[in-house]
Amino acid sequence: MLSFIAKRMLLAIPTLIAVSIVAFIIIQLPPGDYLTTLMADWASQGGAVEMGTVAALRERYGLDQPMYVQYWKWVSGIVLRGDFGISFELNRPVTDIIWGRLGFSFLLAFLTLCFVWALAIPIGIISAVRQYSITDYGVTFIAFFMLAVPDFLMALVAMYVLSTFFGQSVGGLFSPDFVDAAWSWPRLLDFAAHVWLPVVVIGLGSLAALVRIMRANLLDELHKPYVTTARAKGMSELELLLRYPVRMALNPLISTLGWILPAVVSGEIIVSVVMSLPTAGPLLLRALLAQDMYLAGSLILLISVLTIIGTLISDMLLALADPRIRLQ
């Protein structure tokens, strides 16, 4: 088991290097750079643009150097010193800006995953066991509907309904009185009262996808000979269902963790902008619009790392659930 995990972690290292290169290239793809955007803003406001000042700023930020030099400066700072660079627009270290927001993003992603898995497995089981029933058709219709509706549209509708018909405060993760307050029991309760809405909105799309996957996997297992044999030996239906087919059907579901985790985070980015959540989403959008290279690159890199983490976790869980995988 340890050798299996070690191999997977070693494979994650070159993948992480490739992700960092792609993330940096993506930031460099738009024409110009941060200073080009800054000069355009100055010109639109009627301000004079001094080329000497621009050249000095370009040299200060290292924007006059080749791309590979800028990449090495950025990556070496992350690896050797934990320094993600300086945000051009905010003129602050990236580490001071992102950690608080990334903490809320990761917490929101974790809560969403718990919500999705807690509902997807039992709903998928019920839908498979009652195949072609009214329950199955209802679950199928709702699942396809949730897959078709964009997250941001669902967020807008949910916010409108809750504020108009129920008079609830929507938007953000805290009430105005607790935004900058220290953590305490009242602030935790206020957070719980606000966080459920973004968790539900972000998780509904992934929930619908996992319900369909669980249903399809379980239907494949229910018609196999070992199920018929166990039933013929007098095993109760509930014990038979949970001991064999459900356990086997969970393997493909566990493997989806590699794409569900980044899908949840990417959905969180759009919903965060709509619902004014203090997460990494609005910060990333602002950095991309301003071409704030180090801030946007660091956020894309850290979010992309979730794909690697999700794949690694799914590999470990699959190895625990099915010993045959460890022998391959």
C-alpha positions as protocol buffer text, in pm:
chain_id: "A"
residue {
  index: 1
  type: MET
  ca { x: 0 y: 0 z: 0 }
}
residue {
  index: 2
  type: LEU
  ca { x: 280 y: 243 z: 90 }
}
residue {
  index: 3
  type: SER
  ca { x: 467 y: 168 z: -234 }
}
residue {
  index: 4
  type: PHE
  ca { x: 146 y: 228 z: -431 }
}
residue {
  index: 5
  type: ILE
  ca { x: 97 y: 570 z: -266 }
}
residue {
  index: 6
  type: ALA
  ca { x: 466 y: 658 z: -314 }
}
residue {
  index: 7
  type: LYS
  ca { x: 445 y: 584 z: -687 }
}
residue {
  index: 8
  type: ARG
  ca { x: 137 y: 801 z: -723 }
}
residue {
  index: 9
  type: MET
  ca { x: 304 y: 1089 z: -536 }
}
residue {
  index: 10
  type: LEU
  ca { x: 614 y: 1064 z: -753 }
}
residue {
  index: 11
  type: LEU
  ca { x: 398 y: 1078 z: -1065 }
}
residue {
  index: 12
  type: ALA
  ca { x: 231 y: 1391 z: -926 }
}
residue {
  index: 13
  type: ILE
  ca { x: 562 y: 1585 z: -930 }
}
residue {
  index: 14
  type: PRO
  ca { x: 613 y: 1608 z: -1311 }
}
residue {
  index: 15
  type: THR
  ca { x: 239 y: 1670 z: -1347 }
}
residue {
  index: 16
  type: LEU
  ca { x: 266 y: 1963 z: -1106 }
}
residue {
  index: 17
  type: ILE
  ca { x: 561 y: 2105 z: -1303 }
}
residue {
  index: 18
  type: ALA
  ca { x: 363 y: 2079 z: -1627 }
}
residue {
  index: 19
  type: VAL
  ca { x: 63 y: 2248 z: -1463 }
}
residue {
  index: 20
  type: SER
  ca { x: 280 y: 2539 z: -1344 }
}
residue {
  index: 21
  type: ILE
  ca { x: 419 y: 2590 z: -1697 }
}
residue {
  index: 22
  type: VAL
  ca { x: 73 y: 2582 z: -1855 }
}
residue {
  index: 23
  type: ALA
  ca { x: -66 y: 2820 z: -1591 }
}
residue {
  index: 24
  type: PHE
  ca { x: 212 y: 3071 z: -1655 }
}
residue {
  index: 25
  type: ILE
  ca { x: 173 y: 3047 z: -2034 }
}
residue {
  index: 26
  type: ILE
  ca { x: -202 y: 3104 z: -2006 }
}
residue {
  index: 27
  type: ILE
  ca { x: -142 y: 3429 z: -1819 }
}
residue {
  index: 28
  type: GLN
  ca { x: 102 y: 3542 z: -2089 }
}
residue {
  index: 29
  type: LEU
  ca { x: -127 y: 3460 z: -2383 }
}
residue {
  index: 30
  type: PRO
  ca { x: -329 y: 3788 z: -2395 }
}
residue {
  index: 31
  type: PRO
  ca { x: -146 y: 4066 z: -2583 }
}
residue {
  index: 32
  type: GLY
  ca { x: 39 y: 4312 z: -2364 }
}
residue {
  index: 33
  type: ASP
  ca { x: 87 y: 4291 z: -1990 }
}
residue {
  index: 34
  type: TYR
  ca { x: -19 y: 4467 z: -1669 }
}
residue {
  index: 35
  type: LEU
  ca { x: 151 y: 4791 z: -1768 }
}
residue {
  index: 36
  type: THR
  ca { x: -29 y: 4789 z: -2104 }
}
residue {
  index: 37
  type: THR
  ca { x: -360 y: 4769 z: -1918 }
}
residue {
  index: 38
  type: LEU
  ca { x: -245 y: 5039 z: -1676 }
}
residue {
  index: 39
  type: MET
  ca { x: -145 y: 5272 z: -1961 }
}
residue {
  index: 40
  type: ALA
  ca { x: -485 y: 5218 z: -2126 }
}
residue {
  index: 41
  type: ASP
  ca { x: -657 y: 5312 z: -1799 }
}
residue {
  index: 42
  type: TRP
  ca { x: -445 y: 5625 z: -1767 }
}
residue {
  index: 43
  type: ALA
  ca { x: -522 y: 5726 z: -2125 }
}
residue {
  index: 44
  type: SER
  ca { x: -896 y: 5668 z: -2079 }
}
residue {
  index: 45
  type: GLN
  ca { x: -892 y: 5896 z: -1775 }
}
residue {
  index: 46
  type: GLY
  ca { x: -707 y: 6170 z: -1965 }
}
residue {
  index: 47
  type: GLY
  ca { x: -380 y: 6123 z: -1777 }
}
residue {
  index: 48
  type: ALA
  ca { x: -40 y: 6170 z: -1935 }
}
residue {
  index: 49
  type: VAL
  ca { x: 163 y: 5855 z: -1993 }
}
residue {
  index: 50
  type: GLU
  ca { x: 535 y: 5904 z: -1944 }
}
residue {
  index: 51
  type: MET
  ca { x: 735 y: 5637 z: -2123 }
}
residue {
  index: 52
  type: GLY
  ca { x: 1024 y: 5675 z: -1879 }
}
residue {
  index: 53
  type: THR
  ca { x: 795 y: 5585 z: -1589 }
}
residue {
  index: 54
  type: VAL
  ca { x: 655 y: 5289 z: -1781 }
}
residue {
  index: 55
  type: ALA
  ca { x: 1006 y: 5166 z: -1864 }
}
residue {
  index: 56
  type: ALA
  ca { x: 1109 y: 5197 z: -1499 }
}
residue {
  index: 57
  type: LEU
  ca { x: 803 y: 5002 z: -1386 }
}
residue {
  index: 58
  type: ARG
  ca { x: 863 y: 4737 z: -1653 }
}
residue {
  index: 59
  type: GLU
  ca { x: 1219 y: 4691 z: -1528 }
}
residue {
  index: 60
  type: ARG
  ca { x: 1106 y: 4689 z: -1163 }
}
residue {
  index: 61
  type: TYR
  ca { x: 853 y: 4412 z: -1219 }
}
residue {
  index: 62
  type: GLY
  ca { x: 1083 y: 4216 z: -1452 }
}
residue {
  index: 63
  type: LEU
  ca { x: 842 y: 4247 z: -1745 }
}
residue {
  index: 64
  type: ASP
  ca { x: 1130 y: 4338 z: -1978 }
}
residue {
  index: 65
  type: GLN
  ca { x: 1281 y: 3991 z: -1940 }
}
residue {
  index: 66
  type: PRO
  ca { x: 1205 y: 3682 z: -2153 }
}
residue {
  index: 67
  type: MET
  ca { x: 913 y: 3460 z: -2052 }
}
residue {
  index: 68
  type: TYR
  ca { x: 1132 y: 3171 z: -1935 }
}
residue {
  index: 69
  type: VAL
  ca { x: 1326 y: 3407 z: -1705 }
}
residue {
  index: 70
  type: GLN
  ca { x: 1003 y: 3538 z: -1555 }
}
residue {
  index: 71
  type: TYR
  ca { x: 877 y: 3181 z: -1511 }
}
residue {
  index: 72
  type: TRP
  ca { x: 1197 y: 3067 z: -1338 }
}
residue {
  index: 73
  type: LYS
  ca { x: 1192 y: 3370 z: -1108 }
}
residue {
  index: 74
  type: TRP
  ca { x: 832 y: 3293 z: -1013 }
}
residue {
  index: 75
  type: VAL
  ca { x: 871 y: 2916 z: -964 }
}
residue {
  index: 76
  type: SER
  ca { x: 1204 y: 2935 z: -782 }
}
residue {
  index: 77
  type: GLY
  ca { x: 1053 y: 3186 z: -540 }
}
residue {
  index: 78
  type: ILE
  ca { x: 760 y: 2951 z: -471 }
}
residue {
  index: 79
  type: VAL
  ca { x: 976 y: 2640 z: -424 }
}
residue {
  index: 80
  type: LEU
  ca { x: 1268 y: 2792 z: -233 }
}
residue {
  index: 81
  type: ARG
  ca { x: 1105 y: 3069 z: -29 }
}
residue {
  index: 82
  type: GLY
  ca { x: 730 y: 3016 z: -52 }
}
residue {
  index: 83
  type: ASP
  ca { x: 713 y: 3352 z: -230 }
}
residue {
  index: 84
  type: PHE
  ca { x: 444 y: 3373 z: -497 }
}
residue {
  index: 85
  type: GLY
  ca { x: 554 y: 3718 z: -611 }
}
residue {
  index: 86
  type: ILE
  ca { x: 402 y: 4065 z: -586 }
}
residue {
  index: 87
  type: SER
  ca { x: 56 y: 4165 z: -700 }
}
residue {
  index: 88
  type: PHE
  ca { x: 109 y: 4447 z: -951 }
}
residue {
  index: 89
  type: GLU
  ca { x: -233 y: 4604 z: -903 }
}
residue {
  index: 90
  type: LEU
  ca { x: -253 y: 4580 z: -522 }
}
residue {
  index: 91
  type: ASN
  ca { x: 124 y: 4623 z: -466 }
}
residue {
  index: 92
  type: ARG
  ca { x: 121 y: 4358 z: -195 }
}
residue {
  index: 93
  type: PRO
  ca { x: 275 y: 4009 z: -165 }
}
residue {
  index: 94
  type: VAL
  ca { x: 50 y: 3748 z: -326 }
}
residue {
  index: 95
  type: THR
  ca { x: 72 y: 3527 z: -17 }
}
residue {
  index: 96
  type: ASP
  ca { x: -84 y: 3803 z: 196 }
}
residue {
  index: 97
  type: ILE
  ca { x: -375 y: 3832 z: -45 }
}
residue {
  index: 98
  type: ILE
  ca { x: -469 y: 3478 z: -138 }
}
residue {
  index: 99
  type: TRP
  ca { x: -446 y: 3260 z: 174 }
}
residue {
  index: 100
  type: GLY
  ca { x: -755 y: 3395 z: 350 }
}
residue {
  index: 101
  type: ARG
  ca { x: -966 y: 3371 z: 36 }
}
residue {
  index: 102
  type: LEU
  ca { x: -828 y: 3029 z: -59 }
}
residue {
  index: 103
  type: GLY
  ca { x: -915 y: 2908 z: 291 }
}
residue {
  index: 104
  type: PHE
  ca { x: -1280 y: 2994 z: 231 }
}
residue {
  index: 105
  type: SER
  ca { x: -1263 y: 2840 z: -119 }
}
residue {
  index: 106
  type: PHE
  ca { x: -1125 y: 2511 z: 13 }
}
residue {
  index: 107
  type: LEU
  ca { x: -1376 y: 2506 z: 300 }
}
residue {
  index: 108
  type: LEU
  ca { x: -1660 y: 2570 z: 57 }
}
residue {
  index: 109
  type: ALA
  ca { x: -1532 y: 2295 z: -174 }
}
residue {
  index: 110
  type: PHE
  ca { x: -1504 y: 2048 z: 116 }
}
residue {
  index: 111
  type: LEU
  ca { x: -1856 y: 2122 z: 241 }
}
residue {
  index: 112
  type: THR
  ca { x: -1991 y: 2092 z: -114 }
}
residue {
  index: 113
  type: LEU
  ca { x: -1822 y: 1754 z: -162 }
}
residue {
  index: 114
  type: CYS
  ca { x: -1969 y: 1628 z: 165 }
}
residue {
  index: 115
  type: PHE
  ca { x: -2314 y: 1750 z: 57 }
}
residue {
  index: 116
  type: VAL
  ca { x: -2282 y: 1590 z: -289 }
}
residue {
  index: 117
  type: TRP
  ca { x: -2159 y: 1251 z: -172 }
}
residue {
  index: 118
  type: ALA
  ca { x: -2404 y: 1230 z: 120 }
}
residue {
  index: 119
  type: LEU
  ca { x: -2698 y: 1265 z: -120 }
}
residue {
  index: 120
  type: ALA
  ca { x: -2566 y: 1113 z: -443 }
}
residue {
  index: 121
  type: ILE
  ca { x: -2507 y: 762 z: -306 }
}
residue {
  index: 122
  type: PRO
  ca { x: -2850 y: 699 z: -142 }
}
residue {
  index: 123
  type: ILE
  ca { x: -3042 y: 871 z: -425 }
}
residue {
  index: 124
  type: GLY
  ca { x: -2850 y: 672 z: -686 }
}
residue {
  index: 125
  type: ILE
  ca { x: -2920 y: 348 z: -498 }
}
residue {
  index: 126
  type: ILE
  ca { x: -3294 y: 419 z: -472 }
}
residue {
  index: 127
  type: SER
  ca { x: -3311 y: 514 z: -839 }
}
residue {
  index: 128
  type: ALA
  ca { x: -3133 y: 193 z: -946 }
}
residue {
  index: 129
  type: VAL
  ca { x: -3329 y: -40 z: -719 }
}
residue {
  index: 130
  type: ARG
  ca { x: -3659 y: 109 z: -837 }
}
residue {
  index: 131
  type: GLN
  ca { x: -3567 y: 118 z: -1203 }
}
residue {
  index: 132
  type: TYR
  ca { x: -3836 y: 255 z: -1438 }
}
residue {
  index: 133
  type: SER
  ca { x: -4058 y: 353 z: -1145 }
}
residue {
  index: 134
  type: ILE
  ca { x: -4205 y: 700 z: -1087 }
}
residue {
  index: 135
  type: THR
  ca { x: -3922 y: 766 z: -840 }
}
residue {
  index: 136
  type: ASP
  ca { x: -3660 y: 671 z: -1099 }
}
residue {
  index: 137
  type: TYR
  ca { x: -3819 y: 889 z: -1367 }
}
residue {
  index: 138
  type: GLY
  ca { x: -3847 y: 1180 z: -1123 }
}
residue {
  index: 139
  type: VAL
  ca { x: -3483 y: 1152 z: -1018 }
}
residue {
  index: 140
  type: THR
  ca { x: -3374 y: 1126 z: -1382 }
}
residue {
  index: 141
  type: PHE
  ca { x: -3574 y: 1436 z: -1483 }
}
residue {
  index: 142
  type: ILE
  ca { x: -3441 y: 1644 z: -1192 }
}
residue {
  index: 143
  type: ALA
  ca { x: -3083 y: 1526 z: -1259 }
}
residue {
  index: 144
  type: PHE
  ca { x: -3093 y: 1626 z: -1625 }
}
residue {
  index: 145
  type: PHE
  ca { x: -3257 y: 1958 z: -1534 }
}
residue {
  index: 146
  type: MET
  ca { x: -2985 y: 2038 z: -1278 }
}
residue {
  index: 147
  type: LEU
  ca { x: -2714 y: 1946 z: -1528 }
}
residue {
  index: 148
  type: ALA
  ca { x: -2864 y: 2183 z: -1785 }
}
residue {
  index: 149
  type: VAL
  ca { x: -2908 y: 2488 z: -1560 }
}
residue {
  index: 150
  type: PRO
  ca { x: -2590 y: 2700 z: -1516 }
}
residue {
  index: 151
  type: ASP
  ca { x: -2468 y: 2755 z: -1161 }
}
residue {
  index: 152
  type: PHE
  ca { x: -2480 y: 3134 z: -1185 }
}
residue {
  index: 153
  type: LEU
  ca { x: -2843 y: 3129 z: -1305 }
}
residue {
  index: 154
  type: MET
  ca { x: -2939 y: 2900 z: -1018 }
}
residue {
  index: 155
  type: ALA
  ca { x: -2761 y: 3136 z: -777 }
}
residue {
  index: 156
  type: LEU
  ca { x: -2954 y: 3438 z: -910 }
}
residue {
  index: 157
  type: VAL
  ca { x: -3289 y: 3258 z: -887 }
}
residue {
  index: 158
  type: ALA
  ca { x: -3217 y: 3128 z: -535 }
}
residue {
  index: 159
  type: MET
  ca { x: -3110 y: 3473 z: -415 }
}
residue {
  index: 160
  type: TYR
  ca { x: -3422 y: 3636 z: -563 }
}
residue {
  index: 161
  type: VAL
  ca { x: -3660 y: 3379 z: -412 }
}
residue {
  index: 162
  type: LEU
  ca { x: -3502 y: 3387 z: -65 }
}
residue {
  index: 163
  type: SER
  ca { x: -3482 y: 3765 z: -45 }
}
residue {
  index: 164
  type: THR
  ca { x: -3824 y: 3837 z: -199 }
}
residue {
  index: 165
  type: PHE
  ca { x: -4046 y: 3569 z: -49 }
}
residue {
  index: 166
  type: PHE
  ca { x: -3859 y: 3473 z: 271 }
}
residue {
  index: 167
  type: GLY
  ca { x: -3687 y: 3798 z: 360 }
}
residue {
  index: 168
  type: GLN
  ca { x: -3351 y: 3632 z: 415 }
}
residue {
  index: 169
  type: SER
  ca { x: -3015 y: 3802 z: 380 }
}
residue {
  index: 170
  type: VAL
  ca { x: -2840 y: 3663 z: 74 }
}
residue {
  index: 171
  type: GLY
  ca { x: -2493 y: 3718 z: -62 }
}
residue {
  index: 172
  type: GLY
  ca { x: -2167 y: 3677 z: 124 }
}
residue {
  index: 173
  type: LEU
  ca { x: -2079 y: 3425 z: 391 }
}
residue {
  index: 174
  type: PHE
  ca { x: -2146 y: 3651 z: 689 }
}
residue {
  index: 175
  type: SER
  ca { x: -2388 y: 3917 z: 804 }
}
residue {
  index: 176
  type: PRO
  ca { x: -2247 y: 4273 z: 798 }
}
residue {
  index: 177
  type: ASP
  ca { x: -2186 y: 4263 z: 1175 }
}
residue {
  index: 178
  type: PHE
  ca { x: -1963 y: 3954 z: 1148 }
}
residue {
  index: 179
  type: VAL
  ca { x: -1762 y: 4025 z: 831 }
}
residue {
  index: 180
  type: ASP
  ca { x: -1450 y: 4152 z: 1009 }
}
residue {
  index: 181
  type: ALA
  ca { x: -1521 y: 4005 z: 1353 }
}
residue {
  index: 182
  type: ALA
  ca { x: -1299 y: 3747 z: 1522 }
}
residue {
  index: 183
  type: TRP
  ca { x: -1408 y: 3384 z: 1514 }
}
residue {
  index: 184
  type: SER
  ca { x: -1654 y: 3303 z: 1790 }
}
residue {
  index: 185
  type: TRP
  ca { x: -1958 y: 3083 z: 1843 }
}
residue {
  index: 186
  type: PRO
  ca { x: -2205 y: 3353 z: 1718 }
}
residue {
  index: 187
  type: ARG
  ca { x: -1989 y: 3412 z: 1408 }
}
residue {
  index: 188
  type: LEU
  ca { x: -1976 y: 3036 z: 1341 }
}
residue {
  index: 189
  type: LEU
  ca { x: -2355 y: 3015 z: 1364 }
}
residue {
  index: 190
  type: ASP
  ca { x: -2387 y: 3312 z: 1131 }
}
residue {
  index: 191
  type: PHE
  ca { x: -2150 y: 3141 z: 886 }
}
residue {
  index: 192
  type: ALA
  ca { x: -2358 y: 2822 z: 898 }
}
residue {
  index: 193
  type: ALA
  ca { x: -2673 y: 3025 z: 830 }
}
residue {
  index: 194
  type: HIS
  ca { x: -2518 y: 3173 z: 513 }
}
residue {
  index: 195
  type: VAL
  ca { x: -2294 y: 2897 z: 374 }
}
residue {
  index: 196
  type: TRP
  ca { x: -2569 y: 2643 z: 300 }
}
residue {
  index: 197
  type: LEU
  ca { x: -2700 y: 2839 z: 0 }
}
residue {
  index: 198
  type: PRO
  ca { x: -2372 y: 2852 z: -198 }
}
residue {
  index: 199
  type: VAL
  ca { x: -2303 y: 2490 z: -102 }
}
residue {
  index: 200
  type: VAL
  ca { x: -2637 y: 2380 z: -247 }
}
residue {
  index: 201
  type: VAL
  ca { x: -2605 y: 2598 z: -558 }
}
residue {
  index: 202
  type: ILE
  ca { x: -2249 y: 2482 z: -634 }
}
residue {
  index: 203
  type: GLY
  ca { x: -2318 y: 2119 z: -554 }
}
residue {
  index: 204
  type: LEU
  ca { x: -2642 y: 2058 z: -746 }
}
residue {
  index: 205
  type: GLY
  ca { x: -2472 y: 2011 z: -1082 }
}
residue {
  index: 206
  type: SER
  ca { x: -2214 y: 1767 z: -946 }
}
residue {
  index: 207
  type: LEU
  ca { x: -2486 y: 1595 z: -741 }
}
residue {
  index: 208
  type: ALA
  ca { x: -2692 y: 1529 z: -1054 }
}
residue {
  index: 209
  type: ALA
  ca { x: -2388 y: 1388 z: -1236 }
}
residue {
  index: 210
  type: LEU
  ca { x: -2291 y: 1157 z: -949 }
}
residue {
  index: 211
  type: VAL
  ca { x: -2649 y: 1032 z: -907 }
}
residue {
  index: 212
  type: ARG
  ca { x: -2650 y: 924 z: -1272 }
}
residue {
  index: 213
  type: ILE
  ca { x: -2309 y: 757 z: -1234 }
}
residue {
  index: 214
  type: MET
  ca { x: -2412 y: 573 z: -918 }
}
residue {
  index: 215
  type: ARG
  ca { x: -2737 y: 456 z: -1078 }
}
residue {
  index: 216
  type: ALA
  ca { x: -2563 y: 327 z: -1392 }
}
residue {
  index: 217
  type: ASN
  ca { x: -2288 y: 150 z: -1196 }
}
residue {
  index: 218
  type: LEU
  ca { x: -2533 y: -18 z: -959 }
}
residue {
  index: 219
  type: LEU
  ca { x: -2758 y: -134 z: -1243 }
}
residue {
  index: 220
  type: ASP
  ca { x: -2458 y: -307 z: -1400 }
}
residue {
  index: 221
  type: GLU
  ca { x: -2385 y: -490 z: -1075 }
}
residue {
  index: 222
  type: LEU
  ca { x: -2744 y: -589 z: -986 }
}
residue {
  index: 223
  type: HIS
  ca { x: -2775 y: -820 z: -1288 }
}
residue {
  index: 224
  type: LYS
  ca { x: -2450 y: -1010 z: -1238 }
}
residue {
  index: 225
  type: PRO
  ca { x: -2448 y: -1381 z: -1142 }
}
residue {
  index: 226
  type: TYR
  ca { x: -2298 y: -1331 z: -794 }
}
residue {
  index: 227
  type: VAL
  ca { x: -2605 y: -1127 z: -692 }
}
residue {
  index: 228
  type: THR
  ca { x: -2838 y: -1403 z: -808 }
}
residue {
  index: 229
  type: THR
  ca { x: -2631 y: -1663 z: -621 }
}
residue {
  index: 230
  type: ALA
  ca { x: -2633 y: -1462 z: -297 }
}
residue {
  index: 231
  type: ARG
  ca { x: -3007 y: -1409 z: -325 }
}
residue {
  index: 232
  type: ALA
  ca { x: -3063 y: -1782 z: -386 }
}
residue {
  index: 233
  type: LYS
  ca { x: -2874 y: -1861 z: -63 }
}
residue {
  index: 234
  type: GLY
  ca { x: -3134 y: -1668 z: 135 }
}
residue {
  index: 235
  type: MET
  ca { x: -2946 y: -1342 z: 205 }
}
residue {
  index: 236
  type: SER
  ca { x: -3177 y: -1051 z: 279 }
}
residue {
  index: 237
  type: GLU
  ca { x: -3213 y: -788 z: 9 }
}
residue {
  index: 238
  type: LEU
  ca { x: -3072 y: -503 z: 218 }
}
residue {
  index: 239
  type: GLU
  ca { x: -2767 y: -700 z: 333 }
}
residue {
  index: 240
  type: LEU
  ca { x: -2710 y: -829 z: -19 }
}
residue {
  index: 241
  type: LEU
  ca { x: -2737 y: -479 z: -166 }
}
residue {
  index: 242
  type: LEU
  ca { x: -2497 y: -312 z: 76 }
}
residue {
  index: 243
  type: ARG
  ca { x: -2242 y: -592 z: 101 }
}
residue {
  index: 244
  type: TYR
  ca { x: -2179 y: -663 z: -268 }
}
residue {
  index: 245
  type: PRO
  ca { x: -2329 y: -452 z: -550 }
}
residue {
  index: 246
  type: VAL
  ca { x: -2310 y: -114 z: -375 }
}
residue {
  index: 247
  type: ARG
  ca { x: -1951 y: -175 z: -272 }
}
residue {
  index: 248
  type: MET
  ca { x: -1853 y: -264 z: -628 }
}
residue {
  index: 249
  type: ALA
  ca { x: -2049 y: 29 z: -772 }
}
residue {
  index: 250
  type: LEU
  ca { x: -1860 y: 273 z: -552 }
}
residue {
  index: 251
  type: ASN
  ca { x: -1528 y: 212 z: -728 }
}
residue {
  index: 252
  type: PRO
  ca { x: -1610 y: 413 z: -1044 }
}
residue {
  index: 253
  type: LEU
  ca { x: -1771 y: 676 z: -824 }
}
residue {
  index: 254
  type: ILE
  ca { x: -1452 y: 715 z: -620 }
}
residue {
  index: 255
  type: SER
  ca { x: -1251 y: 757 z: -939 }
}
residue {
  index: 256
  type: THR
  ca { x: -1462 y: 1065 z: -1027 }
}
residue {
  index: 257
  type: LEU
  ca { x: -1310 y: 1253 z: -732 }
}
residue {
  index: 258
  type: GLY
  ca { x: -1025 y: 1357 z: -964 }
}
residue {
  index: 259
  type: TRP
  ca { x: -1258 y: 1575 z: -1172 }
}
residue {
  index: 260
  type: ILE
  ca { x: -1537 y: 1645 z: -921 }
}
residue {
  index: 261
  type: LEU
  ca { x: -1305 y: 1840 z: -688 }
}
residue {
  index: 262
  type: PRO
  ca { x: -1177 y: 2087 z: -952 }
}
residue {
  index: 263
  type: ALA
  ca { x: -1528 y: 2104 z: -1104 }
}
residue {
  index: 264
  type: VAL
  ca { x: -1663 y: 2214 z: -765 }
}
residue {
  index: 265
  type: VAL
  ca { x: -1391 y: 2479 z: -734 }
}
residue {
  index: 266
  type: SER
  ca { x: -1446 y: 2610 z: -1089 }
}
residue {
  index: 267
  type: GLY
  ca { x: -1820 y: 2630 z: -1019 }
}
residue {
  index: 268
  type: GLU
  ca { x: -1740 y: 2812 z: -697 }
}
residue {
  index: 269
  type: ILE
  ca { x: -1550 y: 3079 z: -891 }
}
residue {
  index: 270
  type: ILE
  ca { x: -1855 y: 3182 z: -1097 }
}
residue {
  index: 271
  type: VAL
  ca { x: -2099 y: 3156 z: -806 }
}
residue {
  index: 272
  type: SER
  ca { x: -1866 y: 3358 z: -583 }
}
residue {
  index: 273
  type: VAL
  ca { x: -1874 y: 3649 z: -826 }
}
residue {
  index: 274
  type: VAL
  ca { x: -2256 y: 3639 z: -842 }
}
residue {
  index: 275
  type: MET
  ca { x: -2309 y: 3596 z: -467 }
}
residue {
  index: 276
  type: SER
  ca { x: -2022 y: 3825 z: -354 }
}
residue {
  index: 277
  type: LEU
  ca { x: -1846 y: 3548 z: -162 }
}
residue {
  index: 278
  type: PRO
  ca { x: -1504 y: 3629 z: -6 }
}
residue {
  index: 279
  type: THR
  ca { x: -1333 y: 3344 z: -192 }
}
residue {
  index: 280
  type: ALA
  ca { x: -1068 y: 3321 z: -462 }
}
residue {
  index: 281
  type: GLY
  ca { x: -1318 y: 3352 z: -748 }
}
residue {
  index: 282
  type: PRO
  ca { x: -1370 y: 3732 z: -757 }
}
residue {
  index: 283
  type: LEU
  ca { x: -1001 y: 3784 z: -688 }
}
residue {
  index: 284
  type: LEU
  ca { x: -903 y: 3565 z: -985 }
}
residue {
  index: 285
  type: LEU
  ca { x: -1144 y: 3745 z: -1217 }
}
residue {
  index: 286
  type: ARG
  ca { x: -1004 y: 4082 z: -1110 }
}
residue {
  index: 287
  type: ALA
  ca { x: -646 y: 3963 z: -1160 }
}
residue {
  index: 288
  type: LEU
  ca { x: -721 y: 3827 z: -1508 }
}
residue {
  index: 289
  type: LEU
  ca { x: -889 y: 4150 z: -1618 }
}
residue {
  index: 290
  type: ALA
  ca { x: -595 y: 4357 z: -1491 }
}
residue {
  index: 291
  type: GLN
  ca { x: -338 y: 4105 z: -1627 }
}
residue {
  index: 292
  type: ASP
  ca { x: -191 y: 4085 z: -1277 }
}
residue {
  index: 293
  type: MET
  ca { x: 49 y: 3807 z: -1377 }
}
residue {
  index: 294
  type: TYR
  ca { x: 173 y: 3668 z: -1046 }
}
residue {
  index: 295
  type: LEU
  ca { x: -161 y: 3692 z: -865 }
}
residue {
  index: 296
  type: ALA
  ca { x: -359 y: 3527 z: -1146 }
}
residue {
  index: 297
  type: GLY
  ca { x: -89 y: 3267 z: -1212 }
}
residue {
  index: 298
  type: SER
  ca { x: -68 y: 3171 z: -845 }
}
residue {
  index: 299
  type: LEU
  ca { x: -445 y: 3131 z: -816 }
}
residue {
  index: 300
  type: ILE
  ca { x: -467 y: 2923 z: -1135 }
}
residue {
  index: 301
  type: LEU
  ca { x: -175 y: 2709 z: -1016 }
}
residue {
  index: 302
  type: LEU
  ca { x: -326 y: 2644 z: -673 }
}
residue {
  index: 303
  type: ILE
  ca { x: -668 y: 2567 z: -819 }
}
residue {
  index: 304
  type: SER
  ca { x: -511 y: 2334 z: -1077 }
}
residue {
  index: 305
  type: VAL
  ca { x: -326 y: 2153 z: -800 }
}
residue {
  index: 306
  type: LEU
  ca { x: -669 y: 2044 z: -673 }
}
residue {
  index: 307
  type: THR
  ca { x: -700 y: 1820 z: -979 }
}
residue {
  index: 308
  type: ILE
  ca { x: -378 y: 1646 z: -884 }
}
residue {
  index: 309
  type: ILE
  ca { x: -483 y: 1622 z: -519 }
}
residue {
  index: 310
  type: GLY
  ca { x: -825 y: 1488 z: -616 }
}
residue {
  index: 311
  type: THR
  ca { x: -670 y: 1224 z: -843 }
}
residue {
  index: 312
  type: LEU
  ca { x: -422 y: 1122 z: -573 }
}
residue {
  index: 313
  type: ILE
  ca { x: -698 y: 1093 z: -311 }
}
residue {
  index: 314
  type: SER
  ca { x: -916 y: 889 z: -548 }
}
residue {
  index: 315
  type: ASP
  ca { x: -624 y: 654 z: -620 }
}
residue {
  index: 316
  type: MET
  ca { x: -565 y: 602 z: -248 }
}
residue {
  index: 317
  type: LEU
  ca { x: -934 y: 543 z: -176 }
}
residue {
  index: 318
  type: LEU
  ca { x: -960 y: 300 z: -468 }
}
residue {
  index: 319
  type: ALA
  ca { x: -660 y: 109 z: -336 }
}
residue {
  index: 320
  type: LEU
  ca { x: -826 y: 84 z: 5 }
}
residue {
  index: 321
  type: ALA
  ca { x: -1162 y: -17 z: -139 }
}
residue {
  index: 322
  type: ASP
  ca { x: -1032 y: -272 z: -390 }
}
residue {
  index: 323
  type: PRO
  ca { x: -704 y: -454 z: -306 }
}
residue {
  index: 324
  type: ARG
  ca { x: -674 y: -573 z: -667 }
}
residue {
  index: 325
  type: ILE
  ca { x: -579 y: -220 z: -773 }
}
residue {
  index: 326
  type: ARG
  ca { x: -271 y: -225 z: -552 }
}
residue {
  index: 327
  type: LEU
  ca { x: -140 y: -531 z: -733 }
}
residue {
  index: 328
  type: GLN
  ca { x: -155 y: -376 z: -1078 }
}
